[in-house]
Amino acid sequence: MIRSCRTLFPFLAVFVAGLSHAGGSVAFEDVESLLRAQPVTQQWLASTLVLPETADAEIRFGNQFVHLGGARMGPYTFRAKVKGAAKPAEIDVTVCTAATFLDKSGKKVTKSVEKTAVKVEEKLTAVLVRDARDDAATACPTE
């Protein structure tokens, strides 16, 4: 296990360094489509919170990504208001994802991602919820 992590680490380090962390906003429908993978969680969020129209993507692909330059990827964060709260309570929600990069034939890309990936598919891995007044950083769990 440790050996495979050592082999994978340099690839991930170069890959992550190639991502731009400028992020940017996305339509909430994009995040909602990910939440549909966990319908109970989606229903709880929708019934408990006033959901926004947009969310912030934490990753934006740089121009070195030939086909994906400018595209965005999770984790996604948004601030929502608690329904029916006496005081204006706000909650920060982080939607964590795992990405799979695909080439033009739909096959998984593991090498030369910047040049060959034409699509990124994301899978919901976790939803983190915290009080918006909490200044602690929220990090998605790693596998």
PyRosetta script that sets phi, psi and omega in degrees:
from pyrosetta import init, pose_from_sequence

init()
pose = pose_from_sequence("MIRSCRTLFPFLAVFVAGLSHAGGSVAFEDVESLLRAQPVTQQWLASTLVLPETADAEIRFGNQFVHLGGARMGPYTFRAKVKGAAKPAEIDVTVCTAATFLDKSGKKVTKSVEKTAVKVEEKLTAVLVRDARDDAATACPTE")
pose.set_psi(1, -46.8)
pose.set_omega(1, -179.2)
pose.set_phi(2, -64.7)
pose.set_psi(2, -39.3)
pose.set_omega(2, 178.8)
pose.set_phi(3, -60.8)
pose.set_psi(3, -44.5)
pose.set_omega(3, -179.7)
pose.set_phi(4, -66.2)
pose.set_psi(4, -33.7)
pose.set_omega(4, 176.7)
pose.set_phi(5, -66.8)
pose.set_psi(5, -39.1)
pose.set_omega(5, 178.6)
pose.set_phi(6, -65.2)
pose.set_psi(6, -36.4)
pose.set_omega(6, 178.8)
pose.set_phi(7, -71.0)
pose.set_psi(7, -39.8)
pose.set_omega(7, -177.4)
pose.set_phi(8, -77.1)
pose.set_psi(8, -29.4)
pose.set_omega(8, -174.3)
pose.set_phi(9, -57.9)
pose.set_psi(9, -47.7)
pose.set_omega(9, -180.0)
pose.set_phi(10, -59.8)
pose.set_psi(10, -39.5)
pose.set_omega(10, 177.8)
pose.set_phi(11, -61.0)
pose.set_psi(11, -48.0)
pose.set_omega(11, -178.8)
pose.set_phi(12, -64.4)
pose.set_psi(12, -38.4)
pose.set_omega(12, -179.6)
pose.set_phi(13, -62.2)
pose.set_psi(13, -45.2)
pose.set_omega(13, 178.9)
pose.set_phi(14, -67.1)
pose.set_psi(14, -42.5)
pose.set_omega(14, -178.7)
pose.set_phi(15, -62.5)
pose.set_psi(15, -49.8)
pose.set_omega(15, -177.9)
pose.set_phi(16, -65.5)
pose.set_psi(16, -35.9)
pose.set_omega(16, 178.0)
pose.set_phi(17, -63.5)
pose.set_psi(17, -27.3)
pose.set_omega(17, 179.6)
pose.set_phi(18, -76.9)
pose.set_psi(18, -13.1)
pose.set_omega(18, 178.6)
pose.set_phi(19, -84.5)
pose.set_psi(19, 145.1)
pose.set_omega(19, 175.0)
pose.set_phi(20, -94.5)
pose.set_psi(20, 135.1)
pose.set_omega(20, -178.8)
pose.set_phi(21, -97.1)
pose.set_psi(21, 23.1)
pose.set_omega(21, 178.2)
pose.set_phi(22, -69.1)
pose.set_psi(22, -27.9)
pose.set_omega(22, 178.6)
pose.set_phi(23, 62.3)
pose.set_psi(23, -144.4)
pose.set_omega(23, -179.3)
pose.set_phi(24, 142.5)
pose.set_psi(24, 170.6)
pose.set_omega(24, -177.1)
pose.set_phi(25, -90.4)
pose.set_psi(25, 152.6)
pose.set_omega(25, 176.9)
pose.set_phi(26, -131.4)
pose.set_psi(26, 157.3)
pose.set_omega(26, 175.9)
pose.set_phi(27, -64.7)
pose.set_psi(27, 141.4)
pose.set_omega(27, -177.9)
pose.set_phi(28, -61.6)
pose.set_psi(28, -25.9)
pose.set_omega(28, 177.9)
pose.set_phi(29, -57.6)
pose.set_psi(29, -33.1)
pose.set_omega(29, 178.1)
pose.set_phi(30, -63.6)
pose.set_psi(30, -41.9)
pose.set_omega(30, 179.0)
pose.set_phi(31, -72.0)
pose.set_psi(31, -40.5)
pose.set_omega(31, -179.4)
pose.set_phi(32, -61.0)
pose.set_psi(32, -35.4)
pose.set_omega(32, 178.2)
pose.set_phi(33, -64.3)
pose.set_psi(33, -33.3)
pose.set_omega(33, 174.9)
pose.set_phi(34, -70.6)
pose.set_psi(34, -39.8)
pose.set_omega(34, -179.0)
pose.set_phi(35, -64.9)
pose.set_psi(35, -25.2)
pose.set_omega(35, 179.4)
pose.set_phi(36, -60.9)
pose.set_psi(36, -19.8)
pose.set_omega(36, 177.6)
pose.set_phi(37, -66.5)
pose.set_psi(37, -21.3)
pose.set_omega(37, 176.4)
pose.set_phi(38, -126.0)
pose.set_psi(38, 80.4)
pose.set_omega(38, -172.5)
pose.set_phi(39, -59.4)
pose.set_psi(39, -33.6)
pose.set_omega(39, 179.7)
pose.set_phi(40, -66.4)
pose.set_psi(40, -42.8)
pose.set_omega(40, 178.1)
pose.set_phi(41, -65.7)
pose.set_psi(41, -43.8)
pose.set_omega(41, 178.7)
pose.set_phi(42, -59.6)
pose.set_psi(42, -45.3)
pose.set_omega(42, -179.9)
pose.set_phi(43, -63.7)
pose.set_psi(43, -41.1)
pose.set_omega(43, 179.3)
pose.set_phi(44, -62.9)
pose.set_psi(44, -45.8)
pose.set_omega(44, 179.3)
pose.set_phi(45, -61.3)
pose.set_psi(45, -46.4)
pose.set_omega(45, -177.5)
pose.set_phi(46, -66.7)
pose.set_psi(46, -33.4)
pose.set_omega(46, -178.5)
pose.set_phi(47, -84.6)
pose.set_psi(47, -18.9)
pose.set_omega(47, -175.8)
pose.set_phi(48, -101.6)
pose.set_psi(48, -30.0)
pose.set_omega(48, -172.1)
pose.set_phi(49, -122.2)
pose.set_psi(49, 151.2)
pose.set_omega(49, 168.5)
pose.set_phi(50, -87.1)
pose.set_psi(50, 108.9)
pose.set_omega(50, -173.4)
pose.set_phi(51, -83.8)
pose.set_psi(51, 148.7)
pose.set_omega(51, -176.4)
pose.set_phi(52, -81.9)
pose.set_psi(52, 177.3)
pose.set_omega(52, 176.7)
pose.set_phi(53, -89.5)
pose.set_psi(53, -21.2)
pose.set_omega(53, -179.4)
pose.set_phi(54, -134.6)
pose.set_psi(54, 163.3)
pose.set_omega(54, 174.1)
pose.set_phi(55, -136.5)
pose.set_psi(55, 163.0)
pose.set_omega(55, 178.2)
pose.set_phi(56, -101.4)
pose.set_psi(56, 126.7)
pose.set_omega(56, 173.1)
pose.set_phi(57, -87.6)
pose.set_psi(57, 134.8)
pose.set_omega(57, -177.7)
pose.set_phi(58, -83.1)
pose.set_psi(58, -16.5)
pose.set_omega(58, -178.3)
pose.set_phi(59, -123.9)
pose.set_psi(59, 134.7)
pose.set_omega(59, 173.8)
pose.set_phi(60, -126.5)
pose.set_psi(60, 129.8)
pose.set_omega(60, -178.8)
pose.set_phi(61, -74.6)
pose.set_psi(61, 133.6)
pose.set_omega(61, 179.2)
pose.set_phi(62, -77.5)
pose.set_psi(62, 176.9)
pose.set_omega(62, -177.2)
pose.set_phi(63, -66.9)
pose.set_psi(63, -17.1)
pose.set_omega(63, 177.4)
pose.set_phi(64, -67.6)
pose.set_psi(64, -15.6)
pose.set_omega(64, 173.7)
pose.set_phi(65, -85.1)
pose.set_psi(65, 101.3)
pose.set_omega(65, -172.0)
pose.set_phi(66, -53.4)
pose.set_psi(66, -45.5)
pose.set_omega(66, -175.3)
pose.set_phi(67, -103.2)
pose.set_psi(67, -14.7)
pose.set_omega(67, -175.0)
pose.set_phi(68, -112.0)
pose.set_psi(68, 1.2)
pose.set_omega(68, -177.9)
pose.set_phi(69, -50.9)
pose.set_psi(69, 125.9)
pose.set_omega(69, -179.6)
pose.set_phi(70, 92.7)
pose.set_psi(70, -16.1)
pose.set_omega(70, 178.7)
pose.set_phi(71, -69.3)
pose.set_psi(71, 159.4)
pose.set_omega(71, -178.3)
pose.set_phi(72, -118.5)
pose.set_psi(72, 157.2)
pose.set_omega(72, -178.3)
pose.set_phi(73, -147.6)
pose.set_psi(73, 154.6)
pose.set_omega(73, 179.5)
pose.set_phi(74, -71.8)
pose.set_psi(74, 172.6)
pose.set_omega(74, 14.8)
pose.set_phi(75, -70.4)
pose.set_psi(75, 154.7)
pose.set_omega(75, 179.3)
pose.set_phi(76, -112.8)
pose.set_psi(76, 141.4)
pose.set_omega(76, 178.1)
pose.set_phi(77, -128.2)
pose.set_psi(77, 148.9)
pose.set_omega(77, 173.9)
pose.set_phi(78, -155.0)
pose.set_psi(78, 157.0)
pose.set_omega(78, 177.7)
pose.set_phi(79, -107.8)
pose.set_psi(79, 133.1)
pose.set_omega(79, -179.2)
pose.set_phi(80, -130.6)
pose.set_psi(80, 157.1)
pose.set_omega(80, 177.9)
pose.set_phi(81, -100.2)
pose.set_psi(81, 143.2)
pose.set_omega(81, 178.7)
pose.set_phi(82, -76.0)
pose.set_psi(82, 127.5)
pose.set_omega(82, 178.9)
pose.set_phi(83, -67.8)
pose.set_psi(83, 137.0)
pose.set_omega(83, 173.7)
pose.set_phi(84, 72.2)
pose.set_psi(84, 10.3)
pose.set_omega(84, 179.7)
pose.set_phi(85, -75.1)
pose.set_psi(85, 137.4)
pose.set_omega(85, 179.3)
pose.set_phi(86, -64.0)
pose.set_psi(86, -41.6)
pose.set_omega(86, 176.0)
pose.set_phi(87, -103.0)
pose.set_psi(87, 154.7)
pose.set_omega(87, -178.9)
pose.set_phi(88, -70.5)
pose.set_psi(88, 79.4)
pose.set_omega(88, -179.7)
pose.set_phi(89, -80.7)
pose.set_psi(89, 136.8)
pose.set_omega(89, 178.2)
pose.set_phi(90, -122.8)
pose.set_psi(90, 148.0)
pose.set_omega(90, -178.0)
pose.set_phi(91, -124.2)
pose.set_psi(91, 137.6)
pose.set_omega(91, 171.3)
pose.set_phi(92, -96.8)
pose.set_psi(92, 130.3)
pose.set_omega(92, -179.6)
pose.set_phi(93, -119.8)
pose.set_psi(93, 131.9)
pose.set_omega(93, 175.2)
pose.set_phi(94, -117.0)
pose.set_psi(94, 125.8)
pose.set_omega(94, 178.1)
pose.set_phi(95, -104.5)
pose.set_psi(95, 110.0)
pose.set_omega(95, -176.9)
pose.set_phi(96, -89.6)
pose.set_psi(96, 142.1)
pose.set_omega(96, -177.4)
pose.set_phi(97, -135.8)
pose.set_psi(97, 160.3)
pose.set_omega(97, 170.1)
pose.set_phi(98, -118.5)
pose.set_psi(98, 137.0)
pose.set_omega(98, -174.4)
pose.set_phi(99, -106.0)
pose.set_psi(99, 145.4)
pose.set_omega(99, 170.7)
pose.set_phi(100, -125.8)
pose.set_psi(100, 128.5)
pose.set_omega(100, -179.6)
pose.set_phi(101, -98.5)
pose.set_psi(101, 136.0)
pose.set_omega(101, -176.6)
pose.set_phi(102, -121.9)
pose.set_psi(102, 146.6)
pose.set_omega(102, 175.8)
pose.set_phi(103, -88.3)
pose.set_psi(103, -175.2)
pose.set_omega(103, -175.0)
pose.set_phi(104, -66.2)
pose.set_psi(104, -19.1)
pose.set_omega(104, 176.8)
pose.set_phi(105, -93.5)
pose.set_psi(105, 2.3)
pose.set_omega(105, 177.9)
pose.set_phi(106, 86.9)
pose.set_psi(106, 9.3)
pose.set_omega(106, 179.1)
pose.set_phi(107, -89.1)
pose.set_psi(107, 148.1)
pose.set_omega(107, -179.6)
pose.set_phi(108, -64.1)
pose.set_psi(108, 133.4)
pose.set_omega(108, 179.7)
pose.set_phi(109, -102.5)
pose.set_psi(109, 129.6)
pose.set_omega(109, 177.2)
pose.set_phi(110, -122.4)
pose.set_psi(110, -18.2)
pose.set_omega(110, 179.5)
pose.set_phi(111, -122.7)
pose.set_psi(111, 149.2)
pose.set_omega(111, 179.3)
pose.set_phi(112, 50.9)
pose.set_psi(112, 43.5)
pose.set_omega(112, -177.5)
pose.set_phi(113, -54.4)
pose.set_psi(113, -41.1)
pose.set_omega(113, -176.9)
pose.set_phi(114, -60.6)
pose.set_psi(114, -31.5)
pose.set_omega(114, -175.6)
pose.set_phi(115, -96.6)
pose.set_psi(115, -31.3)
pose.set_omega(115, -171.0)
pose.set_phi(116, -106.0)
pose.set_psi(116, -21.5)
pose.set_omega(116, -178.6)
pose.set_phi(117, -72.3)
pose.set_psi(117, 130.0)
pose.set_omega(117, 177.1)
pose.set_phi(118, -114.4)
pose.set_psi(118, -10.1)
pose.set_omega(118, -178.3)
pose.set_phi(119, -150.1)
pose.set_psi(119, 145.7)
pose.set_omega(119, 173.6)
pose.set_phi(120, -120.6)
pose.set_psi(120, 128.3)
pose.set_omega(120, 175.4)
pose.set_phi(121, -108.6)
pose.set_psi(121, 134.8)
pose.set_omega(121, -178.9)
pose.set_phi(122, -114.0)
pose.set_psi(122, 146.6)
pose.set_omega(122, 177.0)
pose.set_phi(123, -123.0)
pose.set_psi(123, 133.2)
pose.set_omega(123, 178.1)
pose.set_phi(124, -65.5)
pose.set_psi(124, 128.1)
pose.set_omega(124, 178.7)
pose.set_phi(125, -113.4)
pose.set_psi(125, -29.1)
pose.set_omega(125, -179.4)
pose.set_phi(126, -166.0)
pose.set_psi(126, 155.6)
pose.set_omega(126, 172.5)
pose.set_phi(127, -126.2)
pose.set_psi(127, 120.8)
pose.set_omega(127, -179.1)
pose.set_phi(128, -107.4)
pose.set_psi(128, 134.1)
pose.set_omega(128, -178.1)
pose.set_phi(129, -127.6)
pose.set_psi(129, 132.6)
pose.set_omega(129, 178.2)
pose.set_phi(130, -150.6)
pose.set_psi(130, 159.1)
pose.set_omega(130, 177.2)
pose.set_phi(131, -62.8)
pose.set_psi(131, 131.5)
pose.set_omega(131, -177.6)
pose.set_phi(132, -64.6)
pose.set_psi(132, -19.9)
pose.set_omega(132, 179.9)
pose.set_phi(133, -78.7)
pose.set_psi(133, -10.6)
pose.set_omega(133, -179.6)
pose.set_phi(134, -78.9)
pose.set_psi(134, 123.1)
pose.set_omega(134, -177.7)
pose.set_phi(135, -85.3)
pose.set_psi(135, -6.6)
pose.set_omega(135, -177.5)
pose.set_phi(136, -65.5)
pose.set_psi(136, 140.9)
pose.set_omega(136, 178.8)
pose.set_phi(137, -70.8)
pose.set_psi(137, 144.1)
pose.set_omega(137, 177.7)
pose.set_phi(138, -106.7)
pose.set_psi(138, 127.5)
pose.set_omega(138, 179.1)
pose.set_phi(139, -121.7)
pose.set_psi(139, 136.3)
pose.set_omega(139, 177.3)
pose.set_phi(140, -69.0)
pose.set_psi(140, 145.4)
pose.set_omega(140, 178.1)
pose.set_phi(141, -67.1)
pose.set_psi(141, 147.4)
pose.set_omega(141, 176.8)
pose.set_phi(142, -104.4)
pose.set_psi(142, 151.4)
pose.set_omega(142, -177.5)
pose.set_phi(143, -85.9)
pose.dump_pdb("model.pdb")
